[in-house]
Amino acid sequence: MDLDSDGHPDLAGTREFGAKWARCCVWLCDPSQHIFVKKFLAEQMDLLTNLTPLEGGLVCSSQLGAGKSFAGFAPIAGAEGSRSERQLILLL
């Protein structure tokens, strides 16, 4: 599936999971090199639980549990002067 909304399929493999959550290892497609790479954006996605790509360059992260349920949405955006040209920015 296309996790970073760039039009190219990416890789995600489950590395940790529980009854109501899962964390994935993410590799993003680099069409110029014809390989999957680990960029800063992929490192951020690795930390999210129940990673779900949405339309419009958004990703959703959620976790369900006793007293600890949440859902967060983050757009994939560029930030001038940042470590990476594309990164997740938390929407509050």
C-alpha positions in Angstrom: 0.0 0.0 0.0 1.0 3.6 -0.5 1.9 4.8 3.1 3.3 8.2 2.2 0.8 9.3 -0.5 3.5 9.6 -3.2 1.9 7.3 -5.7 4.3 4.4 -5.2 3.7 1.2 -3.1 5.6 1.0 0.1 6.5 -1.9 2.5 5.3 -2.4 6.0 5.8 -5.5 8.1 4.4 -6.2 11.6 7.2 -6.2 14.2 5.2 -5.9 17.5 1.5 -6.6 18.2 -1.0 -7.0 20.9 -4.7 -7.8 21.1 -5.7 -4.4 19.9 -2.6 -2.8 18.5 0.3 -3.4 16.1 3.5 -1.6 15.2 5.1 -2.0 11.8 8.6 -1.6 10.2 8.2 0.7 7.3 10.3 1.1 4.1 9.4 3.8 1.6 9.8 3.4 -2.2 12.5 5.4 -3.8 11.6 5.3 -7.5 14.8 7.0 -8.6 16.9 4.2 -7.1 14.3 1.4 -7.6 14.6 0.3 -4.0 12.8 0.6 -0.6 14.6 2.9 1.8 14.4 3.9 5.5 14.0 7.7 5.6 13.1 9.9 8.5 9.4 9.7 7.5 9.6 5.9 7.7 11.3 6.1 11.1 8.4 8.2 12.4 5.9 5.7 11.0 7.7 2.9 12.8 6.7 4.5 16.1 3.0 4.6 15.4 0.5 2.0 16.5 -2.2 0.8 14.1 -0.7 2.9 11.2 -3.4 3.6 8.6 -2.8 5.7 5.5 -5.7 8.1 4.6 -6.4 10.2 1.5 -4.8 13.6 1.2 -1.5 12.7 2.7 -2.7 11.9 6.2 -1.9 9.0 8.3 -3.8 7.8 11.4 -2.5 6.2 14.5 -4.7 4.7 17.2 -4.6 2.5 20.2 -7.5 1.0 22.2 -7.2 -0.1 25.8 -8.6 0.3 29.3 -8.5 4.0 29.9 -5.8 4.6 27.2 -7.7 5.0 24.0 -6.6 7.6 21.4 -6.6 8.4 17.7 -4.3 10.9 16.1 -4.0 12.2 12.6 -0.8 13.5 11.1 -0.2 15.1 7.7 2.9 14.3 5.7 4.4 17.7 5.1 7.7 19.4 4.3 9.3 21.8 6.8 12.0 24.2 5.8 15.2 23.8 7.7 14.1 20.4 9.1 16.0 17.2 9.3 14.0 15.7 6.4 12.1 17.3 3.6 9.0 15.1 4.5 7.9 14.3 8.0 4.7 13.7 10.1 3.3 16.7 11.9 0.8 16.0 14.8 -2.6 17.5 14.6 -4.0 18.4 18.0 
